[in-house]
Amino acid sequence: MEVLAKNSSGKQLLMQDRTAAAPAPVLPFITLVDVLGLLKAYPLYGLMRLCPDFSVWVAKAALGPAYQLIHRGKRRLLAKTIIQSLDVPVSEGRALARLWIRHYARHRWESLSTLLSGPPSIGDQRSVLGLQHLDRALEENGGVLLVSVHWFASMPAKRLLRRMNYPILTVRAWRRKGLGRVGNRWLLPRLLQLRARIRTGSESVDLDDPGCALALARRLREGGIVHLASDARESNTAVTVRFLNGRVPLSSGVLELARLCHCPVLPLVAVYAGNGIRIELGAPLGFRYEGTAEECARTNFPILIAELERQVRSAPDQWAFWVEG
């Protein structure tokens, strides 16, 4: 499989420090992203901190309708992408795109609420299905690797599982596209500080940390739980594959981490349901670990792709990565 052969060195990097990066491009002094980000991170955030409860209430009421209006262009692009990817009628694609914008607004509101006054309550409508699969895997194998796509409800789902005594270590990535020198000097430290507050109640390791892969492997070998989203665009193990009638980058890091630790890989679905969330944990995927790293990848990558496609088809309005930005 040509894609995997090209990615063999990338997979080997998963458990090693990164090699020397290419010279960084010369950044502009200041960009529009810098200006807008500085306005949000300092004066706007400062004003909201004066009346956090009122700000959260206003955001909850206004973000949904506002996003439907502001993101009309994104909604049209999203509907077209969904129709082509899932082979659904035009009316269904448009309805799913509208729902996607609604869930996107809820996701942004939850982040704002966490930032200003702490994580919002999940609500009465919550369900966790398939815990028996996770309990059995932990009892029989020790460490367990959960795999999914990026769901809007991933963060509250992991907080809920943590409260149920299932702490999960995950990977966080930071997209720095569009920042100039002013943004990297003054905005980026502020955004990292705010992001740490948003992730209250979760445990994660930074993708840019040279010891990221070793931290994940250590947690698995100690009998813990690790979650990876394989549609990670920023992953250094990403390869472009056929996916839902198109081509998208998927991370092969899940395959190598599972092979090195010989741990079961369970699918995770986390979606909004009414005013709460629904979590579904599936039975272990049928990964095989015999042979070389490339042989394992040839066997297991199609299984992973099929599972991720199944997840997106099960809740297409809640997959965060239909469109960028």
Backbone bond lengths (Angstrom), bond angles and torsions (degrees), N, CA, C in turn:
res aa  C-N    CA-C-N  psi(-1)  N-CA   C-N-CA  omega(-1)  CA-C   N-CA-C  phi
1 M - - - 1.474 - - 1.522 108.37 -
2 E 1.300 117.61 114.13 1.450 121.89 -168.66 1.527 112.01 -61.85
3 V 1.323 116.54 -39.09 1.472 119.73 -177.51 1.511 110.83 -60.94
4 L 1.346 115.43 -42.35 1.454 119.02 -178.56 1.519 111.07 -69.87
5 A 1.319 117.27 -35.83 1.461 119.66 178.85 1.522 110.54 -63.55
6 K 1.327 116.18 -39.18 1.453 119.34 177.75 1.511 111.67 -66.64
7 N 1.326 116.16 -26.56 1.459 119.54 -174.21 1.519 113.52 -96.53
8 S 1.354 117.18 3.07 1.461 118.87 -174.09 1.524 112.49 -59.50
9 S 1.320 118.37 -41.72 1.459 119.87 178.67 1.517 110.66 -68.07
10 G 1.332 116.88 -33.79 1.463 119.69 178.21 1.502 111.66 -63.54
11 K 1.319 117.32 -40.10 1.459 120.37 -179.88 1.520 110.81 -67.64
12 Q 1.306 117.49 -35.61 1.451 119.76 178.95 1.517 111.69 -64.40
13 L 1.313 116.44 -27.71 1.459 120.03 179.56 1.510 112.59 -69.86
14 L 1.333 117.71 -14.85 1.454 120.34 -175.70 1.509 112.17 -57.43
15 M 1.305 118.23 -39.98 1.451 121.76 -176.58 1.527 112.06 -102.45
16 Q 1.347 116.95 14.11 1.452 120.21 -178.83 1.516 109.54 -127.90
17 D 1.312 115.76 168.08 1.453 119.47 172.56 1.528 108.69 -68.30
18 R 1.322 115.76 154.27 1.451 119.67 -179.16 1.525 111.25 -72.30
19 T 1.318 114.62 148.32 1.457 119.10 176.73 1.520 109.01 -76.83
20 A 1.316 116.26 172.68 1.463 120.61 -177.61 1.518 110.19 -61.13
21 A 1.324 115.61 133.22 1.458 120.78 -178.65 1.527 110.00 -82.71
22 A 1.330 114.70 161.66 1.458 119.73 177.08 1.528 109.35 -68.82
23 P 1.324 117.53 156.03 1.471 119.72 179.13 1.521 111.28 -55.98
24 A 1.341 116.03 136.04 1.455 120.70 -177.93 1.526 110.38 -69.75
25 P 1.336 118.08 139.96 1.461 120.07 178.19 1.530 110.58 -69.09
26 V 1.317 115.83 157.53 1.459 121.09 177.74 1.522 108.55 -75.03
27 L 1.334 117.39 122.10 1.453 121.83 -177.18 1.519 111.05 -88.62
28 P 1.340 116.73 149.55 1.465 118.79 172.82 1.523 110.33 -66.55
29 F 1.329 116.50 158.57 1.462 119.83 -178.03 1.518 111.04 -62.41
30 I 1.336 118.12 -47.25 1.458 122.04 -179.95 1.518 108.60 -148.02
31 T 1.329 117.20 145.95 1.459 122.62 -179.39 1.524 109.41 -126.17
32 L 1.326 115.10 169.17 1.470 119.88 176.12 1.519 111.07 -61.78
33 V 1.337 116.88 -35.84 1.465 120.67 176.67 1.527 110.47 -60.72
34 D 1.330 116.37 -40.33 1.471 120.20 176.92 1.524 111.12 -59.48
35 V 1.332 116.58 -49.29 1.460 121.34 -176.02 1.521 111.27 -62.18
36 L 1.337 116.25 -50.88 1.466 119.51 -179.41 1.521 111.23 -63.92
37 G 1.326 116.74 -39.61 1.458 120.04 179.78 1.513 112.36 -64.74
38 L 1.319 117.15 -41.93 1.468 120.82 178.98 1.521 111.13 -64.23
39 L 1.343 117.06 -38.71 1.462 120.18 177.90 1.529 111.31 -64.06
40 K 1.332 116.61 -40.16 1.462 119.93 -179.82 1.527 111.57 -72.08
41 A 1.329 116.15 -41.74 1.462 120.41 -171.06 1.522 113.60 -76.96
42 Y 1.328 116.65 -20.81 1.477 118.73 -177.09 1.535 112.11 -115.19
43 P 1.354 121.00 -78.66 1.468 118.01 -175.05 1.528 114.18 -65.13
44 L 1.338 118.58 -43.37 1.457 120.04 -178.65 1.527 111.36 -65.96
45 Y 1.317 116.39 -46.17 1.464 119.75 178.34 1.531 110.63 -63.31
46 G 1.352 117.34 -39.30 1.462 120.26 178.23 1.514 112.42 -61.93
47 L 1.340 117.33 -40.74 1.464 120.40 177.57 1.525 111.34 -64.07
48 M 1.329 117.12 -42.73 1.468 120.01 -179.77 1.521 111.50 -65.91
49 R 1.324 116.97 -31.36 1.458 120.04 179.14 1.524 112.14 -68.20
50 L 1.336 117.06 -21.67 1.464 119.94 178.36 1.530 111.12 -67.63
51 C 1.330 116.83 -35.86 1.476 121.93 178.95 1.531 108.20 -134.97
52 P 1.330 117.76 72.52 1.471 119.61 -172.83 1.521 113.93 -62.52
53 D 1.338 117.90 -43.44 1.467 120.03 -177.97 1.526 110.86 -63.89
54 F 1.342 115.92 -43.12 1.464 119.47 178.97 1.526 110.68 -65.14
55 S 1.327 117.05 -40.35 1.464 120.83 179.73 1.524 111.07 -62.82
56 V 1.329 116.25 -42.25 1.469 120.37 179.26 1.522 110.03 -64.94
57 W 1.334 116.93 -41.34 1.464 120.74 -179.82 1.527 110.93 -63.90
58 V 1.329 116.80 -44.99 1.457 120.88 179.38 1.529 110.20 -62.98
59 A 1.317 116.30 -43.56 1.469 119.93 -179.51 1.521 111.33 -62.48
60 K 1.321 116.92 -40.49 1.464 119.94 -179.58 1.521 111.20 -63.73
61 A 1.324 116.56 -37.80 1.459 120.33 -178.85 1.527 112.59 -77.86
62 A 1.333 116.82 -32.56 1.466 119.85 -169.12 1.520 114.69 -100.57
63 L 1.334 118.46 -27.97 1.459 119.43 -171.43 1.526 112.37 -62.26
64 G 1.334 117.38 -42.36 1.463 120.06 -178.03 1.519 112.40 -57.30
65 P 1.353 118.56 -61.10 1.467 119.59 178.32 1.525 113.35 -60.37
66 A 1.341 116.95 -39.04 1.461 119.85 -178.93 1.523 110.88 -63.16
67 Y 1.327 117.59 -43.11 1.457 120.33 -179.04 1.525 111.57 -67.16
68 Q 1.340 117.62 -36.17 1.456 119.37 176.76 1.522 110.79 -60.76
69 L 1.339 116.56 -35.53 1.459 121.25 179.99 1.521 111.65 -78.62
70 I 1.335 116.25 -47.97 1.464 120.97 -175.16 1.523 111.36 -66.54
71 H 1.327 116.47 -38.26 1.462 120.70 -172.85 1.526 112.25 -101.32
72 R 1.323 116.38 36.50 1.471 118.65 178.53 1.529 111.10 -62.35
73 G 1.340 116.93 -40.89 1.454 119.59 178.65 1.515 112.00 -64.10
74 K 1.333 115.99 -43.74 1.464 119.85 177.11 1.518 110.69 -62.62
75 R 1.337 116.92 -37.70 1.464 120.22 -178.88 1.526 111.10 -65.06
76 R 1.350 116.58 -40.12 1.468 119.21 177.77 1.527 111.06 -64.97
77 L 1.344 116.58 -43.65 1.466 120.31 177.74 1.525 110.58 -62.96
78 L 1.315 116.10 -41.35 1.456 121.04 179.97 1.524 111.24 -62.95
79 A 1.336 116.50 -44.63 1.467 120.25 179.77 1.526 110.29 -60.14
80 K 1.330 116.72 -43.67 1.463 120.63 178.99 1.525 111.11 -62.00
81 T 1.333 116.45 -42.43 1.465 120.50 179.89 1.524 111.40 -65.10
82 I 1.320 117.05 -43.00 1.464 121.22 -179.87 1.526 110.53 -64.07
83 I 1.322 116.80 -43.50 1.473 120.78 -179.85 1.522 110.63 -60.34
84 Q 1.331 116.78 -44.44 1.461 120.74 -179.45 1.528 111.94 -70.10
85 S 1.329 116.47 -37.17 1.465 120.32 -174.01 1.519 112.85 -78.14
86 L 1.326 117.03 -35.70 1.457 120.83 -174.04 1.525 113.53 -106.76
87 D 1.339 117.20 -3.83 1.471 121.45 -177.88 1.523 111.42 55.17
88 V 1.325 115.96 48.82 1.464 120.84 179.32 1.519 109.16 -107.39
89 P 1.339 117.99 160.44 1.466 120.56 177.59 1.522 111.88 -62.03
90 V 1.315 116.28 158.90 1.464 121.33 -178.06 1.515 111.21 -59.20
91 S 1.339 117.33 -42.75 1.466 120.43 -178.74 1.521 111.37 -62.21
92 E 1.328 116.98 -39.67 1.469 120.17 179.22 1.524 110.89 -69.31
93 G 1.321 117.54 -39.49 1.450 120.32 178.22 1.515 111.98 -62.38
94 R 1.323 116.84 -41.22 1.465 119.95 178.45 1.525 111.70 -66.75
95 A 1.339 116.23 -39.44 1.467 119.59 178.54 1.530 110.69 -64.98
96 L 1.333 117.38 -41.14 1.460 120.84 178.76 1.536 110.76 -65.58
97 A 1.329 116.85 -37.14 1.465 119.88 178.59 1.529 110.73 -65.06
98 R 1.325 117.32 -39.22 1.466 120.28 177.89 1.518 110.62 -65.64
99 L 1.330 117.03 -41.73 1.464 120.61 176.87 1.522 111.07 -63.34
100 W 1.334 115.95 -38.42 1.463 120.18 179.41 1.515 110.79 -60.19
101 I 1.332 117.56 -44.39 1.462 121.11 178.56 1.527 110.02 -62.04
102 R 1.332 117.66 -38.63 1.462 120.70 178.47 1.523 110.94 -63.18
103 H 1.327 117.60 -45.21 1.469 120.26 179.22 1.524 111.19 -68.05
104 Y 1.319 116.66 -35.34 1.460 121.12 176.19 1.525 110.62 -60.88
105 A 1.335 116.42 -43.39 1.463 120.83 177.84 1.530 110.78 -64.37
106 R 1.308 117.50 -40.34 1.471 120.02 178.26 1.523 110.72 -64.22
107 H 1.314 116.04 -41.54 1.464 120.76 178.14 1.526 110.74 -60.27
108 R 1.331 117.50 -43.62 1.457 120.79 179.44 1.527 111.01 -68.09
109 W 1.341 116.38 -37.18 1.461 119.18 177.89 1.530 111.08 -64.91
110 E 1.334 117.82 -40.87 1.460 120.83 178.60 1.526 110.65 -61.94
111 S 1.323 116.90 -39.44 1.467 119.81 177.64 1.522 110.73 -63.87
112 L 1.340 116.58 -43.22 1.460 120.62 178.98 1.528 111.00 -64.68
113 S 1.324 116.67 -43.04 1.464 120.55 179.32 1.520 110.75 -62.05
114 T 1.323 117.07 -42.99 1.467 120.89 178.29 1.518 110.61 -62.26
115 L 1.311 116.29 -38.87 1.458 121.84 -178.73 1.529 111.65 -66.66
116 L 1.329 116.71 -40.01 1.463 120.83 -173.74 1.520 113.89 -89.69
117 S 1.330 116.76 -40.23 1.469 118.64 -172.71 1.521 114.45 -140.24
118 G 1.325 117.93 11.87 1.456 120.36 179.07 1.517 111.61 101.00
119 P 1.339 117.98 163.74 1.464 121.55 -178.32 1.525 111.24 -57.77
120 P 1.343 118.85 132.79 1.462 120.78 178.04 1.525 111.16 -69.59
121 S 1.321 116.21 155.71 1.460 119.60 176.84 1.520 109.24 -65.16
122 I 1.311 115.94 145.70 1.460 121.05 -175.45 1.527 111.57 -72.86
123 G 1.335 117.31 -26.95 1.457 119.93 -178.54 1.515 110.98 102.79
124 D 1.323 115.07 173.65 1.460 120.42 -175.12 1.520 112.59 -78.43
125 Q 1.336 117.10 -28.78 1.454 120.40 -175.81 1.528 109.49 -87.22
126 R 1.304 115.55 88.77 1.460 121.06 178.42 1.517 108.92 -134.88
127 S 1.288 116.63 142.31 1.463 120.74 177.41 1.515 108.98 -148.38
128 V 1.320 115.28 142.17 1.463 122.32 177.18 1.519 107.04 -125.43
129 L 1.309 115.99 111.08 1.458 122.17 -177.56 1.520 110.14 -107.65
130 G 1.323 116.38 143.35 1.458 120.97 174.89 1.512 115.48 85.36
131 L 1.340 117.77 17.55 1.471 119.04 178.46 1.518 112.22 -61.32
132 Q 1.336 116.24 -25.35 1.465 118.65 179.76 1.526 111.22 -62.65
133 H 1.336 116.58 -32.05 1.471 119.61 177.72 1.529 110.45 -66.70
134 L 1.317 116.31 -42.60 1.459 120.08 179.62 1.521 111.21 -67.84
135 D 1.328 117.30 -44.31 1.464 120.36 179.46 1.526 111.28 -61.22
136 R 1.322 116.92 -42.88 1.466 120.59 -178.85 1.533 110.55 -65.98
137 A 1.323 116.88 -41.86 1.466 120.32 179.92 1.523 111.18 -65.49
138 L 1.335 117.18 -39.96 1.468 119.98 178.66 1.517 110.85 -66.39
139 E 1.333 116.85 -38.48 1.468 120.48 -178.54 1.523 112.11 -70.86
140 E 1.339 116.44 -38.01 1.460 119.65 -174.13 1.527 113.38 -88.61
141 N 1.333 116.84 -29.56 1.464 119.45 -171.09 1.520 114.94 -122.25
142 G 1.321 117.75 -13.68 1.463 119.24 -174.88 1.505 110.45 87.48
143 G 1.333 118.17 -108.38 1.456 122.07 -177.04 1.517 112.90 -69.59
144 V 1.336 115.47 146.79 1.465 122.10 -179.53 1.515 109.02 -132.81
145 L 1.325 116.26 135.65 1.457 122.71 177.70 1.525 108.72 -107.24
146 L 1.341 116.83 120.02 1.462 122.71 175.79 1.519 108.60 -95.23
147 V 1.335 116.81 138.54 1.454 120.61 -178.39 1.522 109.12 -130.60
148 S 1.330 115.15 142.80 1.458 120.26 -179.44 1.511 109.30 -160.28
149 V 1.329 115.60 179.61 1.450 122.00 164.23 1.531 107.09 -90.74
150 H 1.330 116.83 178.27 1.459 120.31 176.73 1.534 108.98 -79.68
151 W 1.321 115.40 109.18 1.463 121.11 175.95 1.517 109.89 -95.78
152 F 1.333 117.18 147.05 1.460 119.84 174.21 1.531 111.12 -59.97
153 A 1.326 116.73 -32.65 1.467 120.93 -174.93 1.524 113.28 -94.38
154 S 1.331 118.22 14.54 1.466 119.89 -176.77 1.523 112.66 -60.25
155 M 1.333 117.31 -44.51 1.462 120.42 -175.59 1.527 112.54 -65.25
156 P 1.350 119.92 -51.70 1.467 118.16 177.07 1.518 112.89 -62.87
157 A 1.332 117.55 -30.70 1.466 119.82 178.29 1.525 111.08 -65.08
158 K 1.317 116.86 -42.73 1.465 119.45 -179.99 1.530 111.20 -70.72
159 R 1.328 117.10 -31.28 1.468 118.89 174.69 1.525 110.39 -65.23
160 L 1.330 115.91 -41.41 1.470 119.80 179.19 1.522 110.90 -64.06
161 L 1.328 117.63 -45.18 1.465 120.33 178.97 1.525 110.87 -63.56
162 R 1.307 117.22 -34.93 1.465 120.07 177.65 1.531 110.47 -63.62
163 R 1.342 116.70 -41.66 1.457 119.94 177.92 1.521 111.58 -66.25
164 M 1.320 117.19 -21.60 1.466 121.84 177.77 1.528 111.21 -91.83
165 N 1.341 116.42 15.40 1.472 123.29 178.69 1.524 112.98 70.30
166 Y 1.328 115.76 35.90 1.464 121.14 171.82 1.536 107.92 -125.01
167 P 1.337 117.92 72.09 1.468 119.44 179.79 1.526 110.93 -65.99
168 I 1.318 115.23 138.95 1.462 121.58 -174.19 1.522 109.81 -126.66
169 L 1.319 116.04 130.99 1.462 121.93 173.54 1.519 108.49 -95.68
170 T 1.318 116.21 132.43 1.456 120.44 -179.00 1.524 109.81 -132.55
171 V 1.325 116.06 177.03 1.464 122.79 -179.41 1.517 108.50 -110.51
172 R 1.316 116.76 136.28 1.459 120.90 175.38 1.532 108.65 -113.54
173 A 1.305 115.80 140.67 1.464 121.69 178.10 1.517 108.28 -123.66
174 W 1.312 115.62 147.05 1.463 120.76 -178.76 1.517 109.21 -121.22
175 R 1.333 115.81 119.92 1.464 120.23 -179.99 1.524 108.91 -90.13
176 R 1.328 116.37 122.46 1.459 121.29 -175.55 1.516 112.39 -110.41
177 K 1.315 116.67 18.33 1.466 119.56 -176.88 1.523 110.31 -64.76
178 G 1.324 115.20 139.49 1.451 120.67 175.16 1.513 115.08 91.49
179 L 1.332 118.43 -8.50 1.459 120.95 -179.20 1.523 110.93 -81.33
180 G 1.321 115.67 138.93 1.452 121.35 172.47 1.513 110.28 -97.44
181 R 1.339 115.37 -165.75 1.465 118.96 -178.95 1.526 111.83 -67.22
182 V 1.338 117.18 -37.08 1.465 120.20 176.17 1.527 110.44 -62.84
183 G 1.341 116.55 -43.71 1.453 120.48 179.76 1.511 112.78 -62.92
184 N 1.335 116.72 -43.13 1.463 119.90 179.52 1.525 111.98 -67.61
185 R 1.336 116.22 -31.44 1.462 119.12 -177.86 1.520 112.86 -81.83
186 W 1.345 117.71 -42.78 1.466 120.53 -172.17 1.523 113.60 -111.56
187 L 1.325 117.40 -35.32 1.467 120.09 -175.03 1.517 112.80 -83.72
188 L 1.337 116.63 -44.10 1.455 120.20 -173.98 1.533 113.31 -57.99
189 P 1.346 120.13 -47.36 1.478 118.56 178.01 1.531 112.74 -58.96
190 R 1.349 115.97 -37.31 1.459 119.61 178.48 1.521 111.30 -66.72
191 L 1.319 117.91 -42.65 1.460 121.25 179.27 1.524 111.50 -64.61
192 L 1.324 117.07 -39.10 1.461 119.84 177.55 1.522 110.87 -64.09
193 Q 1.326 116.59 -37.52 1.460 120.75 177.87 1.527 110.52 -65.28
194 L 1.331 117.07 -44.48 1.460 120.59 179.78 1.524 110.95 -67.69
195 R 1.324 117.09 -37.52 1.460 120.04 179.22 1.516 111.19 -63.32
196 A 1.328 117.42 -37.34 1.465 120.60 177.90 1.525 110.63 -61.17
197 R 1.342 116.86 -36.67 1.464 119.33 177.48 1.520 111.20 -68.83
198 I 1.326 117.21 -38.89 1.460 120.67 179.73 1.520 110.75 -62.72
199 R 1.319 117.30 -32.76 1.462 121.36 -178.12 1.528 112.72 -88.03
200 T 1.317 116.96 19.50 1.459 120.86 176.77 1.526 110.02 -55.72
201 G 1.319 116.49 133.54 1.456 120.82 179.10 1.507 114.21 88.01
202 S 1.331 117.89 4.79 1.461 120.65 176.84 1.517 109.04 -127.16
203 E 1.314 116.00 158.84 1.467 121.76 -178.76 1.515 108.00 -120.06
204 S 1.342 115.67 126.17 1.459 118.55 -175.42 1.513 110.37 -148.21
205 V 1.336 113.98 162.37 1.455 121.99 175.83 1.521 107.33 -124.31
206 D 1.321 117.31 141.84 1.457 121.76 -175.49 1.523 111.24 -74.93
207 L 1.322 116.12 136.22 1.464 121.34 178.46 1.521 111.85 -59.08
208 D 1.330 117.21 -32.04 1.462 121.02 -178.51 1.521 113.10 -80.45
209 D 1.313 117.43 -5.81 1.465 121.47 177.68 1.532 108.84 -71.55
210 P 1.335 118.83 122.75 1.472 119.53 179.54 1.521 113.18 -57.73
211 G 1.324 118.29 -24.52 1.458 121.22 179.55 1.508 114.09 -95.61
212 C 1.347 116.99 16.31 1.465 121.40 -176.36 1.532 112.01 -56.99
213 A 1.332 115.99 -54.31 1.468 119.80 -176.80 1.524 111.63 -63.13
214 L 1.329 117.51 -38.02 1.458 120.55 179.71 1.526 111.10 -66.25
215 A 1.341 116.86 -35.96 1.468 120.38 177.66 1.520 110.85 -65.39
216 L 1.329 117.06 -40.36 1.461 120.65 177.99 1.525 111.09 -64.73
217 A 1.339 115.93 -45.54 1.461 120.13 -179.90 1.526 111.43 -63.54
218 R 1.323 116.13 -39.14 1.468 119.77 179.21 1.534 110.76 -62.47
219 R 1.331 116.20 -42.37 1.465 118.78 179.71 1.539 111.12 -63.09
220 L 1.310 116.69 -41.11 1.463 120.08 179.78 1.529 110.89 -66.11
221 R 1.312 117.21 -42.52 1.472 120.07 -178.37 1.520 112.02 -71.30
222 E 1.349 116.39 -18.75 1.467 120.31 175.44 1.526 111.89 -88.03
223 G 1.349 116.74 2.90 1.462 120.11 177.90 1.514 114.28 89.48
224 G 1.341 118.06 17.75 1.455 121.58 -178.39 1.514 112.69 -94.32
225 I 1.343 114.30 -172.32 1.462 122.23 -177.65 1.525 109.03 -116.36
226 V 1.328 115.90 132.86 1.458 123.08 177.05 1.515 108.35 -123.42
227 H 1.331 116.83 139.02 1.463 121.46 176.34 1.522 109.63 -118.40
228 L 1.321 116.09 131.46 1.462 122.07 175.39 1.524 109.28 -129.07
229 A 1.328 115.87 134.86 1.461 121.19 172.68 1.522 107.71 -95.69
230 S 1.326 116.67 116.09 1.468 120.24 -171.29 1.518 113.80 -80.52
231 D 1.329 117.78 -4.18 1.462 118.91 174.98 1.526 110.46 -93.46
232 A 1.332 116.09 29.51 1.464 122.25 -176.70 1.520 110.62 -71.69
233 R 1.327 117.04 107.90 1.461 120.93 -177.16 1.521 112.75 -70.60
234 E 1.337 115.64 -25.99 1.462 119.12 -176.97 1.527 112.69 -89.40
235 S 1.336 118.00 -0.05 1.459 121.03 -176.46 1.521 111.18 -65.70
236 N 1.333 115.79 142.56 1.466 119.57 176.38 1.522 111.66 -81.74
237 T 1.332 117.97 2.06 1.468 121.48 175.33 1.528 111.05 -113.86
238 A 1.342 117.81 17.63 1.458 121.07 -176.92 1.529 111.18 -75.13
239 V 1.320 115.84 137.86 1.460 122.89 172.78 1.521 107.83 -130.70
240 T 1.313 116.85 148.34 1.461 121.32 -178.90 1.523 109.60 -87.61
241 V 1.335 115.77 125.78 1.466 121.31 -176.54 1.524 109.11 -134.05
242 R 1.316 116.36 165.62 1.464 121.26 174.24 1.519 108.53 -71.05
243 F 1.345 114.57 132.81 1.456 119.64 -175.19 1.523 108.59 -157.25
244 L 1.321 116.71 118.30 1.464 121.93 176.68 1.535 112.42 52.75
245 N 1.300 116.62 55.35 1.464 123.12 177.65 1.525 113.37 64.55
246 G 1.299 117.27 17.13 1.460 120.91 178.02 1.512 110.63 -146.60
247 R 1.312 116.52 -159.16 1.457 121.55 178.16 1.520 108.30 -133.33
248 V 1.331 116.05 127.71 1.462 121.32 -179.21 1.528 108.94 -137.63
249 P 1.333 117.87 155.74 1.468 120.19 174.64 1.524 110.70 -80.41
250 L 1.328 115.95 129.47 1.462 122.61 174.87 1.522 108.57 -124.42
251 S 1.312 116.15 144.60 1.463 120.40 -179.18 1.521 110.64 -82.44
252 S 1.326 115.30 130.60 1.465 120.56 174.43 1.522 111.37 -90.55
253 G 1.349 117.37 1.15 1.454 120.81 -178.81 1.515 113.70 -60.24
254 V 1.337 116.78 -31.90 1.462 120.89 177.57 1.522 110.21 -57.88
255 L 1.329 116.64 -42.27 1.468 120.85 -176.83 1.517 111.14 -64.52
256 E 1.331 117.02 -44.91 1.456 120.13 -177.13 1.519 111.69 -70.58
257 L 1.335 116.44 -40.57 1.463 119.63 178.43 1.517 110.83 -62.94
258 A 1.325 117.25 -43.22 1.467 120.93 178.89 1.517 110.94 -64.58
259 R 1.347 116.90 -39.17 1.469 120.01 -179.31 1.524 110.96 -66.85
260 L 1.321 117.12 -44.09 1.456 120.24 -177.08 1.528 112.07 -67.77
261 C 1.316 116.49 -33.42 1.473 119.99 -178.42 1.527 112.42 -97.69
262 H 1.346 117.58 -7.00 1.469 122.21 -178.71 1.524 110.70 48.96
263 C 1.322 116.04 49.98 1.462 120.43 -178.22 1.528 109.84 -110.83
264 P 1.329 117.10 154.02 1.463 119.78 175.43 1.523 110.99 -70.58
265 V 1.319 115.76 149.38 1.472 122.15 179.64 1.522 107.80 -116.59
266 L 1.328 116.96 118.19 1.450 123.09 -177.97 1.525 110.22 -110.33
267 P 1.328 117.96 137.74 1.472 119.85 177.05 1.527 110.99 -77.02
268 L 1.335 115.59 145.02 1.463 122.58 179.42 1.522 109.16 -126.42
269 V 1.325 115.92 126.10 1.461 122.45 172.76 1.520 107.43 -118.13
270 A 1.341 117.14 128.59 1.465 121.81 -179.52 1.521 108.19 -135.98
271 V 1.333 116.75 110.31 1.464 120.72 -173.74 1.522 110.42 -133.76
272 Y 1.327 115.05 155.58 1.455 120.57 173.33 1.531 109.01 -70.37
273 A 1.332 115.80 140.86 1.467 121.65 177.25 1.519 107.42 -141.20
274 G 1.328 117.37 105.27 1.455 120.65 -175.20 1.516 109.86 62.96
275 N 1.340 115.73 -129.25 1.471 118.80 177.03 1.516 112.18 -93.73
276 G 1.338 116.51 8.77 1.458 121.02 179.97 1.517 111.51 -124.99
277 I 1.329 116.47 -151.05 1.456 121.51 179.48 1.524 109.55 -138.39
278 R 1.319 114.89 160.53 1.466 121.31 174.97 1.524 107.75 -126.55
279 I 1.334 116.03 129.47 1.456 122.78 179.15 1.519 108.15 -115.06
280 E 1.318 116.72 131.48 1.466 121.68 177.33 1.524 109.26 -126.18
281 L 1.313 115.53 123.43 1.465 122.12 175.92 1.521 108.04 -110.61
282 G 1.324 116.42 126.26 1.454 120.34 -176.94 1.519 112.54 -97.43
283 A 1.329 114.62 173.71 1.460 120.85 175.38 1.531 109.65 -68.00
284 P 1.334 117.60 156.56 1.472 119.82 -179.21 1.524 112.43 -55.47
285 L 1.329 115.56 138.82 1.460 120.24 174.52 1.529 108.84 -69.45
286 G 1.302 115.50 153.51 1.464 119.28 -174.08 1.516 113.70 -83.14
287 F 1.311 117.88 53.78 1.464 121.20 178.22 1.525 110.24 -70.83
288 R 1.328 115.31 144.40 1.464 121.96 175.44 1.522 108.33 -120.36
289 Y 1.332 116.06 142.40 1.458 120.41 -172.46 1.529 113.12 -118.44
290 E 1.335 117.68 16.09 1.456 119.89 177.39 1.532 110.17 -79.69
291 G 1.326 115.62 147.71 1.452 120.67 175.49 1.513 112.63 91.19
292 T 1.333 115.28 -167.66 1.456 121.86 -177.85 1.528 110.43 -76.84
293 A 1.336 115.03 173.21 1.461 120.04 178.61 1.524 110.53 -60.71
294 E 1.328 116.94 -41.54 1.467 119.54 -179.00 1.522 111.11 -68.69
295 E 1.329 117.64 -38.59 1.466 120.07 177.81 1.520 111.04 -64.41
296 C 1.322 116.94 -40.59 1.462 120.36 177.21 1.530 110.50 -63.84
297 A 1.318 115.94 -40.48 1.462 119.25 -179.94 1.524 111.02 -64.95
298 R 1.330 117.00 -40.95 1.466 120.42 178.39 1.524 111.07 -60.55
299 T 1.322 116.49 -35.98 1.466 120.87 -178.71 1.519 111.84 -78.79
300 N 1.318 116.70 -41.99 1.468 120.52 -168.20 1.521 114.81 -93.42
301 F 1.344 117.31 -25.42 1.461 118.42 -177.54 1.535 112.35 -62.05
302 P 1.337 119.90 -43.34 1.480 118.96 176.42 1.525 112.52 -59.54
303 I 1.336 117.13 -34.78 1.466 120.30 177.96 1.522 110.08 -65.13
304 L 1.334 115.94 -43.47 1.458 120.62 179.75 1.528 110.80 -64.11
305 I 1.319 117.25 -45.29 1.467 120.62 -179.19 1.521 110.54 -61.01
306 A 1.333 116.74 -44.77 1.467 120.15 179.89 1.521 111.36 -61.48
307 E 1.333 117.90 -39.14 1.464 120.79 179.31 1.523 111.27 -67.22
308 L 1.328 117.86 -42.61 1.457 120.29 179.69 1.528 111.05 -65.82
309 E 1.324 117.29 -37.74 1.469 119.95 175.02 1.522 110.60 -62.73
310 R 1.327 117.03 -41.24 1.471 120.68 178.24 1.519 110.66 -60.97
311 Q 1.333 116.18 -41.93 1.456 119.60 -179.57 1.528 111.10 -62.19
312 V 1.327 117.16 -46.87 1.465 120.04 -178.25 1.529 110.12 -63.63
313 R 1.322 117.38 -42.28 1.462 120.02 179.90 1.532 111.61 -65.07
314 S 1.325 117.42 -28.30 1.463 120.10 -178.97 1.521 112.48 -72.20
315 A 1.336 118.02 -26.95 1.468 122.08 179.76 1.519 109.35 -151.94
316 P 1.332 118.25 68.07 1.471 120.09 -174.83 1.520 113.68 -64.47
317 D 1.321 118.01 -23.73 1.459 120.51 -179.52 1.525 112.64 -78.53
318 Q 1.345 117.43 -1.49 1.462 119.99 -176.35 1.521 113.02 -123.21
319 W 1.324 117.31 7.88 1.463 120.62 174.36 1.523 108.18 -84.12
320 A 1.310 117.24 118.87 1.465 121.63 -170.87 1.526 113.07 -70.68
321 F 1.322 118.43 -21.39 1.469 120.45 -169.11 1.526 114.72 -102.84
322 W 1.323 118.06 27.15 1.457 118.47 174.34 1.534 110.53 -61.74
323 V 1.323 115.50 -42.80 1.466 120.27 178.50 1.519 108.03 -131.71
324 E 1.313 116.25 156.79 1.469 120.85 178.97 1.517 109.89 -86.67
325 G 1.352 113.21 154.65 1.457 118.44 173.93 1.513 113.26 85.46
